[in-house]
Amino acid sequence: MTYTGTQTYLVGEGDVVVIDPGPAIPAHHDAILAALSPGERIVQVLVTHSHLDHSPLARPLSETTGAPIYAAGPSDWGRSPVMQGLADGGLVGGGEGVDLLFAPDEPLAAWSEIDGPWGRIDVIPTPGHMANHLSFAWDGALFSGDLVMGWSTSLVSPPDGDMTQFMGSLKRLIMREGDTVYYPGHGDPILDPIARCKELMTHRKGREAQILAALSEIGPSNAQTLAAHIYTDVAPALLPAAARNVLAHLIDLSERSLIASNGPIAADTTFTRE
């Protein structure tokens, strides 16, 4: 799920900001400290989102350095009512796993600024992969977490992943000027970031069209049935993850009144094309 591992970024010189300290692996903790030059110190820890491959090391690193932790909020922060309803109904996130113990020392407001010797870091709200997902813009670079990656499309798995929020965040980034490179949570830098955002939107629109066509072809269906119909070239073991992706699309389509749910939305709800 993490390709070559989690990318941890150190921003600035002297007083240093750490973005996404990563998983709770002692060797990763030691590698961050070893990356500091003599006399440098970590003064802030920023977390894009609280999946287990990004946030668990924040607290140990904070305890070592005294640097406070900043993020949008804990792992259940920012969910839409329908996603909160899914969570209350017992649906748990898939994929990388949620850091249920995560809580920042200070919440970061959307569009706020983090000023210091490094200059200015802008806080960009980019929910979708997870509701508490933020991106951080600094000096022409945008640290995009898991929202935009070059090696893979992002996981959008309800109740933590939200397709409506995901598409809105991509649109928000496309409208930004001055971001010349994205540094993602996994994989290489993205050197044509707007093109990549548009590519991801086109991919999601294509999947949406497949779902609508399948509903017309086979009639009222749930996410599991649709995933088996659409994902004919994947191993059976991967179909549950595919069904989560389809569910995210179904919820988004339902909220846009393009399809109707036959009852309260849950993991096995049947949907009908309007």
C-alpha positions as CSV (number, residue, x, y, z in Angstrom):
1,M,0.0,0.0,0.0
2,T,2.9,2.4,0.6
3,Y,5.0,1.6,-2.5
4,T,8.7,2.3,-1.4
5,G,7.6,3.5,2.0
6,T,6.4,6.7,3.6
7,Q,8.2,9.9,2.6
8,T,9.1,12.1,5.6
9,Y,10.0,15.7,4.7
10,L,12.2,18.1,6.6
11,V,11.6,21.8,5.7
12,G,13.9,24.6,6.6
13,E,17.4,25.0,8.1
14,G,18.2,25.6,11.8
15,D,14.7,25.4,13.1
16,V,13.2,22.6,11.1
17,V,9.6,21.5,10.4
18,V,8.9,17.7,9.9
19,I,6.0,16.8,7.6
20,D,4.6,13.2,8.1
21,P,6.9,11.6,10.6
22,G,5.7,8.2,9.4
23,P,5.0,4.8,11.1
24,A,6.0,3.9,14.6
25,I,9.3,2.3,13.6
26,P,12.4,3.1,15.8
27,A,14.7,3.1,12.8
28,H,12.5,5.7,11.0
29,H,12.6,7.9,14.2
30,D,16.4,7.6,14.3
31,A,16.7,8.4,10.5
32,I,14.8,11.6,10.9
33,L,17.1,12.8,13.7
34,A,20.2,11.7,11.7
35,A,19.1,13.9,8.8
36,L,19.5,17.0,10.9
37,S,22.7,19.0,10.5
38,P,24.7,19.9,13.6
39,G,22.9,22.5,15.7
40,E,19.5,22.0,14.0
41,R,16.4,21.2,15.9
42,I,12.9,20.1,15.1
43,V,10.4,22.7,16.2
44,Q,7.1,21.6,14.7
45,V,5.6,18.3,13.5
46,L,3.0,18.5,10.8
47,V,0.7,15.5,9.8
48,T,-1.2,15.4,6.5
49,H,-3.6,12.7,7.8
50,S,-3.7,10.0,10.4
51,H,-3.2,6.7,8.7
52,L,-0.9,4.3,10.3
53,D,1.9,4.9,7.8
54,H,1.9,8.6,8.4
55,S,1.1,9.7,11.9
56,P,2.1,7.2,14.7
57,L,5.6,8.4,14.9
58,A,4.5,11.9,15.6
59,R,4.1,11.4,19.4
60,P,7.5,9.7,20.0
61,L,9.2,12.3,17.8
62,S,7.5,15.1,19.8
63,E,8.5,13.5,23.1
64,T,12.1,13.3,21.9
65,T,12.3,16.8,20.5
66,G,9.7,18.8,22.4
67,A,8.1,19.8,19.1
68,P,4.3,20.2,19.1
69,I,2.2,18.2,16.7
70,Y,-0.1,20.0,14.3
71,A,-2.9,18.5,12.1
72,A,-6.5,19.2,11.2
73,G,-7.8,17.0,14.0
74,P,-8.1,13.4,15.3
75,S,-9.0,10.5,13.1
76,D,-12.7,10.9,13.2
77,W,-12.5,14.7,12.5
78,G,-14.3,16.2,9.5
79,R,-16.5,13.2,8.4
80,S,-19.7,14.0,6.6
81,P,-23.0,12.9,8.2
82,V,-23.3,9.9,5.9
83,M,-19.8,8.8,6.6
84,Q,-20.3,9.2,10.3
85,G,-23.4,7.1,10.0
86,L,-21.4,4.4,8.3
87,A,-18.9,4.5,11.1
88,D,-21.6,4.4,13.7
89,G,-23.0,1.4,12.0
90,G,-19.8,-0.5,12.4
91,L,-18.1,0.0,9.0
92,V,-14.3,0.4,9.6
93,G,-11.7,1.8,7.2
94,G,-9.7,-0.4,4.9
95,G,-6.3,-0.1,3.4
96,E,-3.5,1.5,5.4
97,G,-5.4,1.5,8.7
98,V,-6.5,4.4,10.9
99,D,-4.3,5.7,13.7
100,L,-7.1,5.6,16.3
101,L,-5.0,7.1,19.0
102,F,-3.8,10.1,17.0
103,A,-4.6,13.6,18.3
104,P,-2.7,16.8,17.5
105,D,-1.4,19.1,20.2
106,E,-2.8,22.0,18.1
107,P,-5.5,21.9,15.4
108,L,-4.7,23.6,12.1
109,A,-7.4,25.7,10.6
110,A,-8.0,25.5,6.8
111,W,-6.1,28.3,4.9
112,S,-4.1,29.2,7.9
113,E,-0.4,30.0,7.7
114,I,2.6,28.5,9.6
115,D,5.3,31.2,9.8
116,G,8.9,30.7,10.9
117,P,12.5,31.0,9.8
118,W,11.6,28.6,6.9
119,G,9.2,31.3,5.5
120,R,5.5,30.6,5.2
121,I,3.7,27.2,5.0
122,D,0.1,27.5,3.8
123,V,-2.4,25.0,5.2
124,I,-4.6,23.6,2.3
125,P,-7.7,21.6,3.2
126,T,-7.6,18.5,0.9
127,P,-10.0,15.9,2.4
128,G,-11.1,12.8,0.4
129,H,-8.5,10.1,1.0
130,M,-9.3,10.8,4.7
131,A,-11.5,13.5,6.1
132,N,-8.7,15.1,8.2
133,H,-6.3,15.2,5.2
134,L,-4.3,18.5,4.7
135,S,-1.7,19.5,2.2
136,F,1.1,22.0,2.9
137,A,2.3,24.6,0.4
138,W,5.8,26.1,0.7
139,D,7.9,28.1,-1.7
140,G,6.4,26.6,-4.9
141,A,6.1,23.1,-3.5
142,L,3.0,21.3,-2.3
143,F,3.3,18.4,0.1
144,S,0.3,16.4,-1.1
145,G,0.2,13.5,1.4
146,D,-1.9,10.7,-0.1
147,L,-4.3,12.8,-2.1
148,V,-2.1,13.1,-5.2
149,M,0.6,10.5,-6.0
150,G,2.3,9.7,-9.2
151,W,2.7,6.0,-8.9
152,S,-0.9,5.1,-8.1
153,T,-4.4,6.5,-7.6
154,S,-5.4,7.3,-4.0
155,L,-7.4,4.9,-1.9
156,V,-10.9,6.3,-1.2
157,S,-12.4,3.9,1.3
158,P,-15.5,4.9,3.4
159,P,-16.1,5.9,6.1
160,D,-12.7,7.6,6.2
161,G,-12.5,8.1,2.4
162,D,-15.1,10.3,0.8
163,M,-15.3,10.6,-3.0
164,T,-17.3,13.9,-2.9
165,Q,-14.6,15.5,-0.8
166,F,-11.8,13.8,-2.9
167,M,-13.1,15.3,-6.2
168,G,-13.6,18.7,-4.5
169,S,-10.0,18.7,-3.3
170,L,-8.6,17.9,-6.7
171,K,-10.6,20.8,-8.2
172,R,-9.2,23.0,-5.4
173,L,-5.6,22.1,-6.3
174,I,-6.2,22.6,-10.0
175,M,-7.3,26.1,-9.3
176,R,-4.1,27.0,-7.4
177,E,-1.3,28.9,-9.1
178,G,2.3,28.7,-8.3
179,D,2.6,25.1,-7.2
180,T,5.3,23.8,-9.5
181,V,6.0,20.4,-7.8
182,Y,4.1,18.1,-5.5
183,Y,6.0,16.0,-2.9
184,P,3.6,13.1,-2.1
185,G,3.5,10.7,0.8
186,H,4.7,7.9,-1.3
187,G,6.7,7.8,-4.5
188,D,8.6,10.3,-6.6
189,P,8.0,14.1,-6.9
190,I,5.2,15.1,-9.3
191,L,6.7,17.6,-11.8
192,D,3.5,18.4,-13.7
193,P,1.1,18.5,-10.8
194,I,-2.0,20.1,-12.5
195,A,-1.9,17.5,-15.3
196,R,-1.7,14.7,-12.7
197,C,-4.7,16.2,-10.8
198,K,-6.7,16.3,-14.1
199,E,-5.6,12.7,-14.9
200,L,-6.9,11.5,-11.5
201,M,-10.2,13.3,-12.0
202,T,-10.6,11.7,-15.5
203,H,-9.8,8.3,-14.0
204,R,-12.6,8.7,-11.3
205,K,-15.0,10.0,-13.9
206,G,-14.4,6.9,-16.0
207,R,-15.0,4.6,-13.0
208,E,-18.2,6.6,-12.3
209,A,-19.4,6.0,-15.9
210,Q,-18.7,2.3,-15.5
211,I,-20.8,2.1,-12.4
212,L,-23.7,4.0,-14.0
213,A,-23.6,1.7,-17.0
214,A,-23.5,-1.4,-14.8
215,L,-26.6,-0.2,-12.9
216,S,-28.4,0.2,-16.2
217,E,-27.3,-3.2,-17.4
218,I,-27.9,-5.4,-14.4
219,G,-30.3,-3.3,-12.4
220,P,-30.4,-2.5,-8.7
221,S,-27.1,-3.7,-7.1
222,N,-24.9,-3.2,-4.1
223,A,-21.2,-2.3,-4.1
224,Q,-20.1,-5.9,-3.9
225,T,-22.1,-7.0,-7.0
226,L,-21.0,-4.0,-9.0
227,A,-17.4,-4.6,-8.1
228,A,-17.5,-8.2,-9.3
229,H,-19.2,-7.0,-12.5
230,I,-16.7,-4.2,-13.2
231,Y,-13.4,-5.5,-11.9
232,T,-13.2,-8.6,-14.0
233,D,-9.4,-8.6,-14.3
234,V,-8.5,-8.6,-10.6
235,A,-7.9,-11.4,-8.2
236,P,-10.8,-12.4,-6.0
237,A,-8.8,-11.4,-2.9
238,L,-8.8,-7.8,-4.1
239,L,-12.6,-7.6,-4.7
240,P,-13.4,-6.4,-1.2
241,A,-11.1,-3.4,-1.7
242,A,-12.6,-2.8,-5.1
243,A,-16.1,-2.9,-3.5
244,R,-15.0,-0.1,-1.0
245,N,-14.0,2.0,-4.0
246,V,-17.3,1.4,-5.7
247,L,-19.2,2.2,-2.4
248,A,-17.4,5.6,-2.3
249,H,-18.6,6.3,-5.8
250,L,-22.1,5.1,-5.1
251,I,-22.4,7.4,-2.1
252,D,-21.2,10.4,-4.2
253,L,-23.6,9.6,-7.0
254,S,-26.4,9.3,-4.5
255,E,-25.6,12.6,-2.9
256,R,-25.7,14.1,-6.4
257,S,-29.1,12.5,-7.0
258,L,-27.9,10.5,-10.0
259,I,-28.8,7.3,-8.3
260,A,-31.1,6.3,-5.4
261,S,-30.3,4.2,-2.4
262,N,-32.9,1.6,-1.4
263,G,-32.8,2.3,2.3
264,P,-30.3,3.8,4.6
265,I,-26.7,3.8,3.2
266,A,-24.6,0.9,4.5
267,A,-21.9,-1.3,3.1
268,D,-24.5,-3.7,1.5
269,T,-27.1,-1.1,0.4
270,T,-28.7,-1.6,-3.0
271,F,-28.7,1.4,-5.4
272,T,-30.9,2.1,-8.4
273,R,-30.2,4.3,-11.3
274,E,-32.6,7.3,-11.4
